[in-house]
Amino acid sequence: MDLLNQLAPNALTRDDIKIEEGKDGELPSTFVEGRNMVFLTFAAILAKTKNARHIVTGV
């Protein structure tokens, strides 16, 4: 996940970023841009190798 860390630095993957709640409509420091999309992409790749026809998500 090094690439995701470089593209979307956040408090979940970096020790130098303090965990803080979002203020005044801002996102919290733990928000990871594109995280769910990355996981769904991995799921799609795996599903294709297994000839699965459906991927279910609860996002």
C-alpha positions as CSV (number, residue, x, y, z in Angstrom):
1,M,0.0,0.0,0.0
2,D,3.0,2.3,-0.3
3,L,1.6,3.9,-3.5
4,L,-1.7,4.7,-1.8
5,N,0.2,6.2,1.1
6,Q,2.1,8.4,-1.3
7,L,-1.0,9.5,-3.2
8,A,-3.2,10.0,-0.1
9,P,-1.2,10.6,3.0
10,N,-3.3,10.1,6.2
11,A,-3.0,9.4,9.9
12,L,-3.7,5.7,9.4
13,T,-0.6,5.0,7.4
14,R,1.8,7.6,8.7
15,D,3.1,8.1,12.2
16,D,4.0,11.7,11.6
17,I,0.3,12.7,11.0
18,K,-1.7,13.2,14.2
19,I,-5.2,11.6,14.3
20,E,-7.7,14.4,14.4
21,E,-11.4,14.8,13.7
22,G,-12.4,17.0,10.8
23,K,-13.2,20.6,11.6
24,D,-15.6,22.9,9.8
25,G,-16.7,20.5,7.1
26,E,-13.2,19.1,6.6
27,L,-12.5,15.4,6.5
28,P,-10.7,13.7,9.4
29,S,-7.0,13.0,9.2
30,T,-7.8,9.3,9.0
31,F,-9.7,9.6,5.7
32,V,-8.0,7.7,2.9
33,E,-8.9,9.0,-0.6
34,G,-9.9,6.2,-2.9
35,R,-9.4,3.4,-0.3
36,N,-12.7,1.7,-1.1
37,M,-12.1,1.9,-4.8
38,V,-8.7,0.3,-4.4
39,F,-10.2,-2.6,-2.4
40,L,-13.0,-3.0,-4.9
41,T,-10.4,-3.1,-7.7
42,F,-8.5,-5.9,-5.9
43,A,-11.9,-7.7,-5.4
44,A,-12.7,-7.4,-9.1
45,I,-9.3,-8.8,-10.1
46,L,-9.7,-11.8,-7.7
47,A,-13.3,-12.3,-8.9
48,K,-12.2,-12.4,-12.5
49,T,-9.6,-15.1,-11.7
50,K,-12.3,-17.1,-10.0
51,N,-14.9,-16.5,-12.7
52,A,-17.2,-14.9,-10.2
53,R,-20.1,-13.0,-11.6
54,H,-20.9,-10.7,-8.7
55,I,-19.1,-8.6,-6.2
56,V,-21.1,-7.4,-3.2
57,T,-20.1,-4.4,-1.1
58,G,-21.6,-2.6,1.9
59,V,-20.1,0.8,1.4
